[in-house]
Amino acid sequence: MTFSGPMLAIGNVKHGPTPQTGAAPKCLIVEIRTPTTMGQFVELEIAQNAAVDLIVKLTECLKTRV
């Protein structure tokens, strides 16, 4: 499934399946809603290390706007 536009809402966040190999990153499943998902939440998989990086960068960005 493809979708576009900004994320409008975040739903549930849960741990993804355990990777079969050590090289695969551990992932989180994040439910998101965008203008093109017709009001429904869709699941987006994000690596845990990328999620942590996103939290840090969002926090830094939001601090400068306040």
FENUR-V831859 format. One record per residue. N is the residue number from 0. PSI is psi in whole degrees, -180 to 180 (* if undefined). BURIAL is 1 if it has 16 or more other ideal C-beta (glycine too) atoms within 10 Angstrom, else 0. D_CENTER is the distance of its C-alpha to the mean C-alpha in Angstrom with 2 decimals. Layout:
n=N psi=PSI burial=BURIAL d_center=D_CENTER
n=N psi=PSI burial=BURIAL d_center=D_CENTER
//
This chain:
n=0 psi=138 burial=0 d_center=15.07
n=1 psi=150 burial=0 d_center=14.48
n=2 psi=158 burial=0 d_center=13.53
n=3 psi=173 burial=0 d_center=14.07
n=4 psi=174 burial=0 d_center=14.24
n=5 psi=156 burial=0 d_center=12.18
n=6 psi=124 burial=0 d_center=9.46
n=7 psi=-29 burial=0 d_center=12.10
n=8 psi=152 burial=0 d_center=10.79
n=9 psi=130 burial=0 d_center=8.26
n=10 psi=-132 burial=0 d_center=9.97
n=11 psi=152 burial=0 d_center=10.16
n=12 psi=130 burial=0 d_center=8.21
n=13 psi=163 burial=0 d_center=10.41
n=14 psi=139 burial=0 d_center=11.51
n=15 psi=-179 burial=1 d_center=11.68
n=16 psi=152 burial=0 d_center=15.19
n=17 psi=129 burial=0 d_center=17.28
n=18 psi=147 burial=0 d_center=17.76
n=19 psi=-25 burial=0 d_center=21.32
n=20 psi=157 burial=0 d_center=22.08
n=21 psi=-23 burial=0 d_center=21.77
n=22 psi=-21 burial=0 d_center=20.46
n=23 psi=136 burial=0 d_center=17.22
n=24 psi=149 burial=0 d_center=14.29
n=25 psi=137 burial=0 d_center=13.14
n=26 psi=160 burial=1 d_center=9.71
n=27 psi=148 burial=0 d_center=7.49
n=28 psi=119 burial=0 d_center=7.01
n=29 psi=127 burial=1 d_center=4.82
n=30 psi=127 burial=1 d_center=7.33
n=31 psi=155 burial=1 d_center=7.34
n=32 psi=135 burial=1 d_center=10.78
n=33 psi=172 burial=1 d_center=12.29
n=34 psi=-27 burial=0 d_center=16.04
n=35 psi=3 burial=0 d_center=16.47
n=36 psi=10 burial=1 d_center=15.10
n=37 psi=43 burial=0 d_center=18.33
n=38 psi=-4 burial=0 d_center=17.17
n=39 psi=152 burial=0 d_center=15.37
n=40 psi=139 burial=0 d_center=11.89
n=41 psi=152 burial=1 d_center=10.48
n=42 psi=135 burial=0 d_center=8.42
n=43 psi=129 burial=1 d_center=5.71
n=44 psi=131 burial=0 d_center=6.38
n=45 psi=135 burial=1 d_center=5.37
n=46 psi=143 burial=0 d_center=8.60
n=47 psi=-40 burial=0 d_center=9.43
n=48 psi=-33 burial=0 d_center=11.38
n=49 psi=-35 burial=0 d_center=8.87
n=50 psi=-42 burial=0 d_center=6.77
n=51 psi=-44 burial=0 d_center=10.36
n=52 psi=-41 burial=0 d_center=11.29
n=53 psi=-42 burial=0 d_center=8.76
n=54 psi=-46 burial=0 d_center=10.20
n=55 psi=-48 burial=0 d_center=13.59
n=56 psi=-38 burial=0 d_center=13.53
n=57 psi=-42 burial=0 d_center=12.38
n=58 psi=-46 burial=0 d_center=15.08
n=59 psi=-43 burial=0 d_center=17.59
n=60 psi=-43 burial=0 d_center=17.11
n=61 psi=-30 burial=0 d_center=17.48
n=62 psi=-36 burial=0 d_center=20.51
n=63 psi=-15 burial=0 d_center=22.30
n=64 psi=-12 burial=0 d_center=22.04
n=65 psi=* burial=0 d_center=23.63
//
